[in-house]
């Protein structure tokens, strides 16, 4: 197999010069250029990503840590990130962390050893583990360290919008099914929802799910919902959890939206598939995914990027689960 | 950053010896071993995957081509492959091909340039593009070349089981919604279903969807289903497509399973989430995922593996969409 050393030898030129030529990052004389081109054609050389990575320190790979690939929001986001990164010349290492600190820590080591050019850490469960990482990192949702950019939707305001919609639809006996405390995003949805309810003097009952959607959890979490008939409005922390709650409600013989109205969060595709279709708060997945990749590549290229929280607007998507029922 | 060259220099030992030591693949004298260990501790050396890959020709990475990460079957499978591969010391490059030949071809080049140790090609749309690939490949579902192992579920028999179940539940006016012709697996489901119907002298109406589930296709395919009220039994080529069809049926005011019974294929988590829950034919995702990785790693390690079709049994999973309705 041809490599840089072989090219240098055949062309009678130093390895450093061939490297500068191949990576287009420094002076190469016209004479050397011609010699290298002839040899490259002779050897039928295709640059090897590994070799290039060792010379340029840019492996053109990004480590993408996703907490739960089975959650439609995160698999839509992974597809968008993968697609956009590919157009930018980067390949994605997929790491499914299951919101597990040990798994994430282990992946951090693997990604470093593969010398990825950058890391996207979605809903990170780690903090100090990132202190000595000398690879650019972008955080999605959960904050990691002060010097790491965090991107997220406006979850607090999304929670407020969710309450105001249920209230405006006439709901007064309201349940919020919240996510685990270690999810910053769903904590903000919860706070926004409660603050908006307080402003209208409405008391909210709370049930906490212990994890993001997991196939094996389908039945477990629903046991925590007692007296489901007491409510006329329910806000669930994400769409896929809302789907499981909707099944539970329908199975109990309760009519949606006639007897109870439901609102989710994410605007992932699952909501459009359900019957009735799910009203939700939209996170702009496309915008989030491309912004994450753009900022990360800027960091990789050493461009100046403002280290701050980037917060993207959320909005109401009205569907059938909150329709006003006409007699 | 410490590297193999630095270790060799400090230890006063050849690079080849250090490489043999680090990769545990050849004789290293006890004396050399001790010297290397002292230097490694001094330098606080962690082996670099790129350097190791260049020395051992095993990058410990696997390229996973998935046709559609938003299909719950494929995202469950990706999670299982990623998890199992990680336990075997491999990291996964995720490639979402969208069942697009050009995208797949392009990814093949990217994966080669990254010198992945092996490739998993799910539902490949390519053939001759794999002729000159000197990296071990395992195909899932679609066959590629005679010298490439193909793993799949027993889709033909699954199709037969699907028909027999609908027939046994009393369905006689039956519709099959089939997948695109370029999906070998769903073509076999279709053939098995039709053969079983022929044996019982039942005529089957056919509608063909033009792609796997795509968010943007949610409404498009359903337009091809005319006269939905004519049927008392429907077999849909996969669970996620069945979910979209179920929404269409419920929206039309038709009762499932009282007026029409539905059966899907995959046993992906979506079926348990729906109301009524979806009867389906199970593909053993866990078994398929681990078997794919096991066989691929055997090929990577140069172990002998029989080149043939590996076909895993499918079975009926009865749920609510085919329940007998009691008056």
Boltz contact constraints between the chains, C-beta under 6 A:
constraints:
  - contact:
      token1: [A, 49]
      token2: [B, 113]
      max_distance: 6.0
  - contact:
      token1: [A, 49]
      token2: [B, 114]
      max_distance: 6.0
  - contact:
      token1: [A, 50]
      token2: [B, 50]
      max_distance: 6.0
  - contact:
      token1: [A, 50]
      token2: [B, 53]
      max_distance: 6.0
  - contact:
      token1: [A, 50]
      token2: [B, 54]
      max_distance: 6.0
  - contact:
      token1: [A, 50]
      token2: [B, 115]
      max_distance: 6.0
  - contact:
      token1: [A, 53]
      token2: [B, 50]
      max_distance: 6.0
  - contact:
      token1: [A, 54]
      token2: [B, 50]
      max_distance: 6.0
  - contact:
      token1: [A, 69]
      token2: [B, 75]
      max_distance: 6.0
  - contact:
      token1: [A, 69]
      token2: [B, 79]
      max_distance: 6.0
  - contact:
      token1: [A, 70]
      token2: [B, 75]
      max_distance: 6.0
  - contact:
      token1: [A, 75]
      token2: [B, 69]
      max_distance: 6.0
  - contact:
      token1: [A, 75]
      token2: [B, 70]
      max_distance: 6.0
  - contact:
      token1: [A, 75]
      token2: [B, 75]
      max_distance: 6.0
  - contact:
      token1: [A, 79]
      token2: [B, 69]
      max_distance: 6.0
  - contact:
      token1: [A, 79]
      token2: [B, 96]
      max_distance: 6.0
  - contact:
      token1: [A, 82]
      token2: [B, 94]
      max_distance: 6.0
  - contact:
      token1: [A, 82]
      token2: [B, 96]
      max_distance: 6.0
  - contact:
      token1: [A, 91]
      token2: [B, 93]
      max_distance: 6.0
  - contact:
      token1: [A, 91]
      token2: [B, 110]
      max_distance: 6.0
  - contact:
      token1: [A, 92]
      token2: [B, 94]
      max_distance: 6.0
  - contact:
      token1: [A, 93]
      token2: [B, 91]
      max_distance: 6.0
  - contact:
      token1: [A, 94]
      token2: [B, 82]
      max_distance: 6.0
  - contact:
      token1: [A, 94]
      token2: [B, 92]
      max_distance: 6.0
  - contact:
      token1: [A, 94]
      token2: [B, 94]
      max_distance: 6.0
  - contact:
      token1: [A, 96]
      token2: [B, 79]
      max_distance: 6.0
  - contact:
      token1: [A, 96]
      token2: [B, 82]
      max_distance: 6.0
  - contact:
      token1: [A, 110]
      token2: [B, 91]
      max_distance: 6.0
  - contact:
      token1: [A, 113]
      token2: [B, 49]
      max_distance: 6.0
  - contact:
      token1: [A, 114]
      token2: [B, 49]
      max_distance: 6.0
  - contact:
      token1: [A, 115]
      token2: [B, 50]
      max_distance: 6.0
  - contact:
      token1: [A, 215]
      token2: [B, 269]
      max_distance: 6.0
  - contact:
      token1: [A, 218]
      token2: [B, 272]
      max_distance: 6.0
  - contact:
      token1: [A, 243]
      token2: [B, 273]
      max_distance: 6.0
  - contact:
      token1: [A, 244]
      token2: [B, 273]
      max_distance: 6.0
  - contact:
      token1: [A, 247]
      token2: [B, 273]
      max_distance: 6.0
  - contact:
      token1: [A, 247]
      token2: [B, 275]
      max_distance: 6.0
  - contact:
      token1: [A, 250]
      token2: [B, 275]
      max_distance: 6.0
  - contact:
      token1: [A, 269]
      token2: [B, 215]
      max_distance: 6.0
  - contact:
      token1: [A, 272]
      token2: [B, 218]
      max_distance: 6.0
  - contact:
      token1: [A, 273]
      token2: [B, 243]
      max_distance: 6.0
  - contact:
      token1: [A, 273]
      token2: [B, 244]
      max_distance: 6.0
  - contact:
      token1: [A, 273]
      token2: [B, 247]
      max_distance: 6.0
  - contact:
      token1: [A, 275]
      token2: [B, 247]
      max_distance: 6.0
  - contact:
      token1: [A, 275]
      token2: [B, 250]
      max_distance: 6.0
